[in-house]
Amino acid sequence: MNILVVNGPNLRLLGTREPAIYGDETLADIMRHLTAYASERGVRIEAFQSDIEGELVDEIGAAWGSYDGIIINPAAYTHTSVAIRDAIKACRLPTVEVHLSNTHTREVFRHTSLTVPVCIGQVMGFGGHGYVLALDGLLRHLETIKQERIK
Ligand code: DQA
């Protein structure tokens, strides 16, 4: 099982970026915990981060055939990017959206996600642990699909 984890703009600054909102773990810390949790379950994690919308679109677009599912934190592009939404839809892989913060407790412009309607679900407000919760949900979803195919 291979899962692609996509992180959007400014998430490489985690650790020093607004720690009161995002916590003090770095992105590398979060990915290390997720990778360790995944490997105990026989799952391989590939992590990709970019600040550039087109690079995120390219990575998602190339995922079919190499990955079983995607975990994505589109960061600020969550609220603006039709291109990332279309890429998720086009790639046909089950995708879970993650946010470290609970965006609904923040500015109004963060209350809308253009990307979540093409995802199977969303986890927010649990800091870096949200990626682990997203992986659990995604693995459960993939197992359910597999069982339905066998029936
Ligand atoms: C974020 C929430 C977004 O609104 C913000 O632009 C981010 C991070 C989060 O993980 O809480 O960069 O996606």
Backbone and ligand atoms as CSV (ligand in chain L), in Angstrom:
chain,resi,resn,atom,element,x,y,z
A,1,MET,N,N,0.848,-1.197,0.000
A,1,MET,CA,C,0.000,0.000,0.000
A,1,MET,C,C,0.886,1.251,0.000
A,2,ASN,N,N,0.628,2.129,-0.943
A,2,ASN,CA,C,1.417,3.366,-1.059
A,2,ASN,C,C,0.491,4.579,-0.953
A,3,ILE,N,N,0.830,5.484,-0.055
A,3,ILE,CA,C,0.008,6.683,0.135
A,3,ILE,C,C,0.867,7.923,-0.118
A,4,LEU,N,N,0.325,8.817,-0.928
A,4,LEU,CA,C,0.992,10.098,-1.210
A,4,LEU,C,C,0.454,11.157,-0.241
A,5,VAL,N,N,1.369,11.858,0.413
A,5,VAL,CA,C,0.975,12.951,1.314
A,5,VAL,C,C,1.441,14.272,0.692
A,6,VAL,N,N,0.481,15.134,0.382
A,6,VAL,CA,C,0.766,16.386,-0.324
A,6,VAL,C,C,0.538,17.557,0.632
A,7,ASN,N,N,1.542,18.395,0.774
A,7,ASN,CA,C,1.439,19.575,1.636
A,7,ASN,C,C,1.674,20.848,0.835
A,8,GLY,N,N,0.785,21.805,1.025
A,8,GLY,CA,C,0.806,23.035,0.243
A,8,GLY,C,C,1.646,24.149,0.849
A,9,PRO,N,N,1.399,25.381,0.406
A,9,PRO,CA,C,2.275,26.514,0.690
A,9,PRO,C,C,2.423,26.846,2.169
A,10,ASN,N,N,3.649,27.193,2.516
A,10,ASN,CA,C,4.042,27.663,3.861
A,10,ASN,C,C,4.081,26.562,4.914
A,11,LEU,N,N,3.691,25.342,4.550
A,11,LEU,CA,C,3.729,24.270,5.554
A,11,LEU,C,C,5.166,23.827,5.845
A,12,ARG,N,N,6.102,24.162,4.927
A,12,ARG,CA,C,7.514,23.865,5.224
A,12,ARG,C,C,8.036,24.765,6.345
A,13,LEU,N,N,7.265,25.798,6.703
A,13,LEU,CA,C,7.683,26.708,7.779
A,13,LEU,C,C,7.149,26.280,9.148
A,14,LEU,N,N,6.420,25.157,9.178
A,14,LEU,CA,C,5.880,24.690,10.466
A,14,LEU,C,C,7.021,24.527,11.468
A,15,GLY,N,N,6.702,24.807,12.718
A,15,GLY,CA,C,7.740,24.787,13.749
A,15,GLY,C,C,7.999,26.210,14.216
A,16,THR,N,N,8.133,27.115,13.212
A,16,THR,CA,C,8.320,28.533,13.555
A,16,THR,C,C,7.129,29.376,13.123
A,17,ARG,N,N,6.291,28.829,12.226
A,17,ARG,CA,C,5.154,29.600,11.700
A,17,ARG,C,C,3.995,29.613,12.701
A,18,GLU,N,N,3.622,30.767,13.198
A,18,GLU,CA,C,2.460,30.930,14.081
A,18,GLU,C,C,2.233,29.708,14.989
A,19,PRO,N,N,3.188,29.437,15.883
A,19,PRO,CA,C,3.078,28.223,16.705
A,19,PRO,C,C,1.818,28.160,17.570
A,20,ALA,N,N,1.253,29.331,17.921
A,20,ALA,CA,C,0.026,29.323,18.733
A,20,ALA,C,C,-1.123,28.681,17.947
A,21,ILE,N,N,-1.055,28.755,16.616
A,21,ILE,CA,C,-2.105,28.164,15.775
A,21,ILE,C,C,-1.707,26.770,15.291
A,22,TYR,N,N,-0.444,26.646,14.846
A,22,TYR,CA,C,-0.043,25.414,14.161
A,22,TYR,C,C,0.815,24.467,15.006
A,23,GLY,N,N,1.170,24.902,16.231
A,23,GLY,CA,C,1.994,24.047,17.078
A,23,GLY,C,C,3.478,24.220,16.777
A,24,ASP,N,N,4.336,23.491,17.525
A,24,ASP,CA,C,5.773,23.679,17.309
A,24,ASP,C,C,6.466,22.503,16.633
A,25,GLU,N,N,5.686,21.529,16.172
A,25,GLU,CA,C,6.287,20.441,15.396
A,25,GLU,C,C,6.638,20.960,13.993
A,26,THR,N,N,7.766,20.503,13.454
A,26,THR,CA,C,8.100,20.835,12.065
A,26,THR,C,C,7.349,19.862,11.143
A,27,LEU,N,N,7.332,20.202,9.856
A,27,LEU,CA,C,6.700,19.288,8.893
A,27,LEU,C,C,7.446,17.951,8.884
A,28,ALA,N,N,8.781,18.020,9.012
A,28,ALA,CA,C,9.581,16.774,9.048
A,28,ALA,C,C,9.189,15.919,10.248
A,29,ASP,N,N,8.954,16.546,11.411
A,29,ASP,CA,C,8.511,15.790,12.611
A,29,ASP,C,C,7.189,15.082,12.320
A,30,ILE,N,N,6.256,15.849,11.746
A,30,ILE,CA,C,4.909,15.299,11.492
A,30,ILE,C,C,4.996,14.133,10.509
A,31,MET,N,N,5.800,14.307,9.457
A,31,MET,CA,C,5.927,13.248,8.442
A,31,MET,C,C,6.651,12.023,9.027
A,32,ARG,N,N,7.599,12.272,9.947
A,32,ARG,CA,C,8.312,11.152,10.580
A,32,ARG,C,C,7.344,10.319,11.427
A,33,HIS,N,N,6.499,10.981,12.212
A,33,HIS,CA,C,5.524,10.246,13.041
A,33,HIS,C,C,4.555,9.469,12.148
A,34,LEU,N,N,4.098,10.130,11.089
A,34,LEU,CA,C,3.138,9.481,10.183
A,34,LEU,C,C,3.778,8.272,9.499
A,35,THR,N,N,5.019,8.428,9.056
A,35,THR,CA,C,5.715,7.340,8.360
A,35,THR,C,C,5.916,6.145,9.292
A,36,ALA,N,N,6.258,6.423,10.557
A,36,ALA,CA,C,6.465,5.337,11.528
A,36,ALA,C,C,5.141,4.616,11.790
A,37,TYR,N,N,4.069,5.378,11.969
A,37,TYR,CA,C,2.734,4.803,12.203
A,37,TYR,C,C,2.318,3.953,10.999
A,38,ALA,N,N,2.569,4.487,9.807
A,38,ALA,CA,C,2.191,3.780,8.579
A,38,ALA,C,C,2.997,2.498,8.416
A,39,SER,N,N,4.279,2.565,8.685
A,39,SER,CA,C,5.117,1.381,8.418
A,39,SER,C,C,4.757,0.234,9.355
A,40,GLU,N,N,4.259,0.538,10.559
A,40,GLU,CA,C,3.765,-0.527,11.454
A,40,GLU,C,C,2.568,-1.249,10.842
A,41,ARG,N,N,1.907,-0.571,9.895
A,41,ARG,CA,C,0.732,-1.154,9.226
A,41,ARG,C,C,1.055,-1.604,7.802
A,42,GLY,N,N,2.342,-1.650,7.477
A,42,GLY,CA,C,2.754,-2.106,6.151
A,42,GLY,C,C,2.449,-1.118,5.042
A,43,VAL,N,N,2.341,0.154,5.402
A,43,VAL,CA,C,1.989,1.190,4.420
A,43,VAL,C,C,3.205,2.090,4.188
A,44,ARG,N,N,3.483,2.393,2.913
A,44,ARG,CA,C,4.596,3.276,2.571
A,44,ARG,C,C,4.066,4.691,2.312
A,45,ILE,N,N,4.751,5.662,2.910
A,45,ILE,CA,C,4.352,7.071,2.747
A,45,ILE,C,C,5.369,7.784,1.862
A,46,GLU,N,N,4.866,8.520,0.892
A,46,GLU,CA,C,5.726,9.417,0.100
A,46,GLU,C,C,5.216,10.827,0.362
A,47,ALA,N,N,6.090,11.704,0.862
A,47,ALA,CA,C,5.655,13.067,1.207
A,47,ALA,C,C,6.168,14.071,0.183
A,48,PHE,N,N,5.285,14.979,-0.245
A,48,PHE,CA,C,5.631,16.017,-1.214
A,48,PHE,C,C,5.124,17.348,-0.688
A,49,GLN,N,N,5.987,18.373,-0.720
A,49,GLN,CA,C,5.548,19.719,-0.310
A,49,GLN,C,C,5.961,20.715,-1.391
A,50,SER,N,N,5.073,21.623,-1.701
A,50,SER,CA,C,5.435,22.723,-2.592
A,50,SER,C,C,4.615,23.952,-2.234
A,51,ASP,N,N,5.207,25.114,-2.504
A,51,ASP,CA,C,4.492,26.380,-2.342
A,51,ASP,C,C,3.811,26.777,-3.647
A,52,ILE,N,N,4.058,25.985,-4.701
A,52,ILE,CA,C,3.638,26.376,-6.052
A,52,ILE,C,C,2.430,25.554,-6.495
A,53,GLU,N,N,1.357,26.232,-6.808
A,53,GLU,CA,C,0.089,25.562,-7.140
A,53,GLU,C,C,0.270,24.539,-8.270
A,54,GLY,N,N,0.964,24.946,-9.357
A,54,GLY,CA,C,1.135,24.053,-10.508
A,54,GLY,C,C,1.911,22.796,-10.169
A,55,GLU,N,N,2.874,22.909,-9.262
A,55,GLU,CA,C,3.639,21.711,-8.861
A,55,GLU,C,C,2.752,20.747,-8.076
A,56,LEU,N,N,1.856,21.297,-7.271
A,56,LEU,CA,C,0.921,20.445,-6.517
A,56,LEU,C,C,-0.029,19.745,-7.492
A,57,VAL,N,N,-0.510,20.487,-8.478
A,57,VAL,CA,C,-1.400,19.918,-9.503
A,57,VAL,C,C,-0.672,18.797,-10.259
A,58,ASP,N,N,0.584,19.037,-10.650
A,58,ASP,CA,C,1.371,18.021,-11.378
A,58,ASP,C,C,1.534,16.752,-10.548
A,59,GLU,N,N,1.855,16.919,-9.277
A,59,GLU,CA,C,2.099,15.761,-8.401
A,59,GLU,C,C,0.824,14.926,-8.245
A,60,ILE,N,N,-0.294,15.593,-8.037
A,60,ILE,CA,C,-1.570,14.879,-7.889
A,60,ILE,C,C,-1.920,14.183,-9.204
A,61,GLY,N,N,-1.698,14.887,-10.295
A,61,GLY,CA,C,-2.029,14.342,-11.622
A,61,GLY,C,C,-1.225,13.113,-11.986
A,62,ALA,N,N,-0.019,12.991,-11.410
A,62,ALA,CA,C,0.856,11.851,-11.734
A,62,ALA,C,C,0.672,10.691,-10.752
A,63,ALA,N,N,-0.251,10.827,-9.803
A,63,ALA,CA,C,-0.328,9.844,-8.702
A,63,ALA,C,C,-0.982,8.519,-9.090
A,64,TRP,N,N,-1.903,8.556,-10.049
A,64,TRP,CA,C,-2.620,7.339,-10.446
A,64,TRP,C,C,-1.615,6.280,-10.927
A,65,GLY,N,N,-1.768,5.045,-10.444
A,65,GLY,CA,C,-0.861,3.980,-10.867
A,65,GLY,C,C,0.282,3.766,-9.898
A,66,SER,N,N,0.664,4.826,-9.162
A,66,SER,CA,C,1.776,4.693,-8.212
A,66,SER,C,C,1.293,4.660,-6.757
A,67,TYR,N,N,0.079,5.177,-6.522
A,67,TYR,CA,C,-0.424,5.291,-5.150
A,67,TYR,C,C,-1.842,4.739,-5.044
A,68,ASP,N,N,-2.189,4.360,-3.795
A,68,ASP,CA,C,-3.543,3.850,-3.531
A,68,ASP,C,C,-4.466,4.948,-3.028
A,69,GLY,N,N,-3.895,6.024,-2.510
A,69,GLY,CA,C,-4.712,7.117,-1.982
A,69,GLY,C,C,-3.830,8.312,-1.659
A,70,ILE,N,N,-4.494,9.417,-1.363
A,70,ILE,CA,C,-3.785,10.686,-1.100
A,70,ILE,C,C,-4.302,11.299,0.202
A,71,ILE,N,N,-3.365,11.838,0.977
A,71,ILE,CA,C,-3.703,12.724,2.096
A,71,ILE,C,C,-3.177,14.097,1.695
A,72,ILE,N,N,-4.028,15.109,1.766
A,72,ILE,CA,C,-3.599,16.436,1.309
A,72,ILE,C,C,-3.964,17.519,2.305
A,73,ASN,N,N,-2.984,18.381,2.572
A,73,ASN,CA,C,-3.262,19.657,3.229
A,73,ASN,C,C,-2.938,20.733,2.191
A,74,PRO,N,N,-3.960,21.216,1.480
A,74,PRO,CA,C,-3.686,22.205,0.430
A,74,PRO,C,C,-3.327,23.588,0.995
A,75,ALA,N,N,-3.352,23.719,2.322
A,75,ALA,CA,C,-3.031,24.993,3.000
A,75,ALA,C,C,-3.893,26.130,2.421
A,76,ALA,N,N,-3.303,27.282,2.109
A,76,ALA,CA,C,-4.114,28.428,1.650
A,76,ALA,C,C,-4.857,28.118,0.351
A,77,TYR,N,N,-4.319,27.197,-0.475
A,77,TYR,CA,C,-4.995,26.863,-1.733
A,77,TYR,C,C,-6.340,26.158,-1.510
A,78,THR,N,N,-6.553,25.653,-0.294
A,78,THR,CA,C,-7.853,25.070,0.057
A,78,THR,C,C,-8.992,26.021,-0.301
A,79,HIS,N,N,-8.727,27.312,-0.036
A,79,HIS,CA,C,-9.785,28.313,-0.117
A,79,HIS,C,C,-9.860,28.997,-1.478
A,80,THR,N,N,-8.929,28.646,-2.379
A,80,THR,CA,C,-8.846,29.394,-3.652
A,80,THR,C,C,-8.705,28.528,-4.901
A,81,SER,N,N,-8.272,27.269,-4.764
A,81,SER,CA,C,-7.754,26.581,-5.958
A,81,SER,C,C,-8.745,25.632,-6.632
A,82,VAL,N,N,-9.318,26.106,-7.721
A,82,VAL,CA,C,-10.133,25.223,-8.575
A,82,VAL,C,C,-9.216,24.194,-9.240
A,83,ALA,N,N,-7.961,24.602,-9.549
A,83,ALA,CA,C,-7.026,23.694,-10.231
A,83,ALA,C,C,-6.690,22.479,-9.362
A,84,ILE,N,N,-6.486,22.689,-8.060
A,84,ILE,CA,C,-6.178,21.542,-7.180
A,84,ILE,C,C,-7.430,20.686,-6.996
A,85,ARG,N,N,-8.571,21.320,-6.858
A,85,ARG,CA,C,-9.824,20.556,-6.775
A,85,ARG,C,C,-9.984,19.666,-8.015
A,86,ASP,N,N,-9.784,20.241,-9.207
A,86,ASP,CA,C,-9.945,19.476,-10.444
A,86,ASP,C,C,-8.920,18.345,-10.537
A,87,ALA,N,N,-7.696,18.599,-10.047
A,87,ALA,CA,C,-6.654,17.564,-10.082
A,87,ALA,C,C,-7.042,16.382,-9.190
A,88,ILE,N,N,-7.591,16.675,-8.011
A,88,ILE,CA,C,-8.016,15.596,-7.094
A,88,ILE,C,C,-9.110,14.772,-7.763
A,89,LYS,N,N,-10.072,15.462,-8.356
A,89,LYS,CA,C,-11.190,14.775,-9.033
A,89,LYS,C,C,-10.660,13.928,-10.185
A,90,ALA,N,N,-9.753,14.504,-10.974
A,90,ALA,CA,C,-9.246,13.825,-12.171
A,90,ALA,C,C,-8.390,12.614,-11.830
A,91,CYS,N,N,-7.695,12.655,-10.701
A,91,CYS,CA,C,-6.739,11.565,-10.413
A,91,CYS,C,C,-7.442,10.293,-9.940
A,92,ARG,N,N,-8.696,10.369,-9.556
A,92,ARG,CA,C,-9.541,9.216,-9.220
A,92,ARG,C,C,-9.081,8.436,-7.991
A,93,LEU,N,N,-8.153,8.980,-7.222
A,93,LEU,CA,C,-7.709,8.282,-6.010
A,93,LEU,C,C,-8.472,8.821,-4.803
A,94,PRO,N,N,-8.863,7.939,-3.872
A,94,PRO,CA,C,-9.508,8.439,-2.655
A,94,PRO,C,C,-8.561,9.375,-1.910
A,95,THR,N,N,-9.091,10.533,-1.552
A,95,THR,CA,C,-8.257,11.599,-0.977
A,95,THR,C,C,-8.894,12.120,0.306
A,96,VAL,N,N,-8.059,12.304,1.329
A,96,VAL,CA,C,-8.528,12.871,2.597
A,96,VAL,C,C,-7.851,14.225,2.797
A,97,GLU,N,N,-8.645,15.231,3.128
A,97,GLU,CA,C,-8.123,16.579,3.382
A,97,GLU,C,C,-7.807,16.749,4.870
A,98,VAL,N,N,-6.672,17.342,5.160
A,98,VAL,CA,C,-6.246,17.573,6.550
A,98,VAL,C,C,-5.937,19.047,6.758
A,99,HIS,N,N,-6.321,19.561,7.929
A,99,HIS,CA,C,-5.852,20.876,8.369
A,99,HIS,C,C,-5.400,20.767,9.815
A,100,LEU,N,N,-4.281,21.378,10.104
A,100,LEU,CA,C,-3.774,21.365,11.481
A,100,LEU,C,C,-4.726,22.116,12.400
A,101,SER,N,N,-5.158,23.297,11.935
A,101,SER,CA,C,-6.044,24.145,12.740
A,101,SER,C,C,-7.503,23.846,12.393
A,102,ASN,N,N,-8.394,24.259,13.284
A,102,ASN,CA,C,-9.826,24.193,12.974
A,102,ASN,C,C,-10.166,25.479,12.238
A,103,THR,N,N,-10.243,25.398,10.921
A,103,THR,CA,C,-10.390,26.618,10.112
A,103,THR,C,C,-11.728,27.319,10.368
A,104,HIS,N,N,-12.699,26.592,10.901
A,104,HIS,CA,C,-14.015,27.196,11.157
A,104,HIS,C,C,-14.011,28.136,12.359
A,105,THR,N,N,-12.952,28.074,13.171
A,105,THR,CA,C,-12.850,29.009,14.305
A,105,THR,C,C,-12.045,30.244,13.925
A,106,ARG,N,N,-11.633,30.313,12.645
A,106,ARG,CA,C,-10.729,31.387,12.211
A,106,ARG,C,C,-11.454,32.359,11.263
A,107,GLU,N,N,-10.680,33.105,10.473
A,107,GLU,CA,C,-11.280,34.110,9.584
A,107,GLU,C,C,-12.309,33.463,8.653
A,108,VAL,N,N,-13.298,34.254,8.268
A,108,VAL,CA,C,-14.395,33.739,7.439
A,108,VAL,C,C,-13.877,33.153,6.120
A,109,PHE,N,N,-12.828,33.789,5.548
A,109,PHE,CA,C,-12.342,33.281,4.253
A,109,PHE,C,C,-11.768,31.872,4.358
A,110,ARG,N,N,-11.484,31.411,5.594
A,110,ARG,CA,C,-10.985,30.036,5.763
A,110,ARG,C,C,-12.119,29.027,5.970
A,111,HIS,N,N,-13.355,29.498,6.007
A,111,HIS,CA,C,-14.467,28.594,6.292
A,111,HIS,C,C,-14.869,27.769,5.074
A,112,THR,N,N,-14.472,28.252,3.881
A,112,THR,CA,C,-14.842,27.533,2.659
A,112,THR,C,C,-13.653,26.739,2.142
A,113,SER,N,N,-13.916,25.472,1.852
A,113,SER,CA,C,-12.908,24.643,1.181
A,113,SER,C,C,-13.417,24.306,-0.213
A,114,LEU,N,N,-12.644,24.690,-1.236
A,114,LEU,CA,C,-13.007,24.312,-2.614
A,114,LEU,C,C,-12.651,22.858,-2.875
A,115,THR,N,N,-11.759,22.320,-2.063
A,115,THR,CA,C,-11.230,20.971,-2.335
A,115,THR,C,C,-11.988,19.848,-1.614
A,116,VAL,N,N,-12.595,20.144,-0.474
A,116,VAL,CA,C,-13.202,19.044,0.292
A,116,VAL,C,C,-14.358,18.331,-0.441
A,117,PRO,N,N,-15.116,19.013,-1.314
A,117,PRO,CA,C,-16.204,18.271,-1.970
A,117,PRO,C,C,-15.725,17.117,-2.864
A,118,VAL,N,N,-14.448,17.126,-3.260
A,118,VAL,CA,C,-13.950,16.016,-4.080
A,118,VAL,C,C,-13.093,15.043,-3.256
A,119,CYS,N,N,-13.133,15.217,-1.940
A,119,CYS,CA,C,-12.416,14.304,-1.035
A,119,CYS,C,C,-13.411,13.365,-0.375
A,120,ILE,N,N,-12.908,12.241,0.151
A,120,ILE,CA,C,-13.828,11.320,0.852
A,120,ILE,C,C,-14.108,11.805,2.272
A,121,GLY,N,N,-13.244,12.675,2.806
A,121,GLY,CA,C,-13.476,13.198,4.150
A,121,GLY,C,C,-12.424,14.221,4.511
A,122,GLN,N,N,-12.584,14.761,5.711
A,122,GLN,CA,C,-11.716,15.859,6.156
A,122,GLN,C,C,-11.444,15.708,7.650
A,123,VAL,N,N,-10.204,16.014,8.054
A,123,VAL,CA,C,-9.827,16.016,9.477
A,123,VAL,C,C,-9.243,17.388,9.772
A,124,MET,N,N,-9.714,18.040,10.827
A,124,MET,CA,C,-9.123,19.350,11.174
A,124,MET,C,C,-9.134,19.598,12.673
A,125,GLY,N,N,-8.140,20.392,13.118
A,125,GLY,CA,C,-8.148,20.857,14.500
A,125,GLY,C,C,-7.319,20.025,15.462
A,126,PHE,N,N,-6.640,18.988,14.973
A,126,PHE,CA,C,-5.872,18.101,15.851
A,126,PHE,C,C,-4.362,18.221,15.639
A,127,GLY,N,N,-3.924,19.336,15.038
A,127,GLY,CA,C,-2.499,19.522,14.786
A,127,GLY,C,C,-1.963,18.406,13.899
A,128,GLY,N,N,-0.690,18.079,14.106
A,128,GLY,CA,C,-0.033,17.067,13.278
A,128,GLY,C,C,-0.661,15.694,13.396
A,129,HIS,N,N,-1.312,15.427,14.518
A,129,HIS,CA,C,-1.963,14.117,14.709
A,129,HIS,C,C,-3.067,13.895,13.681
A,130,GLY,N,N,-3.573,14.983,13.103
A,130,GLY,CA,C,-4.615,14.871,12.085
A,130,GLY,C,C,-4.187,14.006,10.900
A,131,TYR,N,N,-2.891,14.001,10.591
A,131,TYR,CA,C,-2.407,13.185,9.460
A,131,TYR,C,C,-2.551,11.694,9.783
A,132,VAL,N,N,-2.317,11.340,11.045
A,132,VAL,CA,C,-2.471,9.940,11.473
A,132,VAL,C,C,-3.954,9.555,11.414
A,133,LEU,N,N,-4.813,10.460,11.883
A,133,LEU,CA,C,-6.258,10.196,11.840
A,133,LEU,C,C,-6.729,10.057,10.392
A,134,ALA,N,N,-6.171,10.908,9.514
A,134,ALA,CA,C,-6.533,10.844,8.090
A,134,ALA,C,C,-6.093,9.511,7.488
A,135,LEU,N,N,-4.910,9.041,7.875
A,135,LEU,CA,C,-4.423,7.758,7.349
A,135,LEU,C,C,-5.343,6.630,7.804
A,136,ASP,N,N,-5.735,6.640,9.074
A,136,ASP,CA,C,-6.656,5.612,9.572
A,136,ASP,C,C,-7.944,5.593,8.751
A,137,GLY,N,N,-8.502,6.778,8.515
A,137,GLY,CA,C,-9.749,6.870,7.744
A,137,GLY,C,C,-9.566,6.379,6.321
A,138,LEU,N,N,-8.448,6.758,5.712
A,138,LEU,CA,C,-8.170,6.368,4.326
A,138,LEU,C,C,-7.979,4.847,4.223
A,139,LEU,N,N,-7.242,4.266,5.181
A,139,LEU,CA,C,-7.004,2.811,5.138
A,139,LEU,C,C,-8.311,2.050,5.321
A,140,ARG,N,N,-9.160,2.530,6.224
A,140,ARG,CA,C,-10.468,1.907,6.436
A,140,ARG,C,C,-11.290,1.972,5.147
A,141,HIS,N,N,-11.262,3.109,4.489
A,141,HIS,CA,C,-11.993,3.295,3.235
A,141,HIS,C,C,-11.472,2.332,2.165
A,142,LEU,N,N,-10.134,2.219,2.048
A,142,LEU,CA,C,-9.543,1.341,1.021
A,142,LEU,C,C,-9.895,-0.118,1.303
A,143,GLU,N,N,-9.913,-0.488,2.588
A,143,GLU,CA,C,-10.270,-1.866,2.965
A,143,GLU,C,C,-11.736,-2.144,2.609
A,144,THR,N,N,-12.615,-1.175,2.867
A,144,THR,CA,C,-14.041,-1.336,2.544
A,144,THR,C,C,-14.232,-1.529,1.042
A,145,ILE,N,N,-13.542,-0.737,0.245
A,145,ILE,CA,C,-13.647,-0.858,-1.216
A,145,ILE,C,C,-13.202,-2.251,-1.654
A,146,LYS,N,N,-12.084,-2.709,-1.057
A,146,LYS,CA,C,-11.526,-4.026,-1.414
A,146,LYS,C,C,-12.550,-5.132,-1.103
A,147,GLN,N,N,-13.149,-5.056,0.083
A,147,GLN,CA,C,-14.133,-6.080,0.489
A,147,GLN,C,C,-15.328,-6.062,-0.451
A,148,GLU,N,N,-15.755,-4.873,-0.859
A,148,GLU,CA,C,-16.920,-4.771,-1.759
A,148,GLU,C,C,-16.615,-5.387,-3.111
A,149,ARG,N,N,-15.346,-5.261,-3.562
A,149,ARG,CA,C,-14.956,-5.832,-4.860
A,149,ARG,C,C,-14.967,-7.354,-4.799
A,150,ILE,N,N,-14.570,-7.910,-3.625
A,150,ILE,CA,C,-14.510,-9.374,-3.470
A,150,ILE,C,C,-15.917,-9.973,-3.488
A,151,LYS,N,N,-16.894,-9.250,-2.885
A,151,LYS,CA,C,-18.274,-9.741,-2.766
A,151,LYS,C,C,-18.897,-10.073,-4.134
L,1,DQA,C1,C,-4.133,25.195,7.096
L,1,DQA,C2,C,-5.292,26.194,7.182
L,1,DQA,C3,C,-5.250,27.180,6.022
L,1,DQA,O1,O,-6.310,28.115,6.146
L,1,DQA,C4,C,-3.937,27.949,6.023
L,1,DQA,O2,O,-3.867,28.795,4.897
L,1,DQA,C5,C,-2.752,27.050,6.099
L,1,DQA,C6,C,-2.788,25.894,6.986
L,1,DQA,C7,C,-4.081,24.259,8.320
L,1,DQA,O3,O,-3.439,23.213,8.209
L,1,DQA,O4,O,-4.639,24.566,9.374
L,1,DQA,O5,O,-1.705,27.332,5.522
L,1,DQA,O6,O,-4.333,24.383,5.949
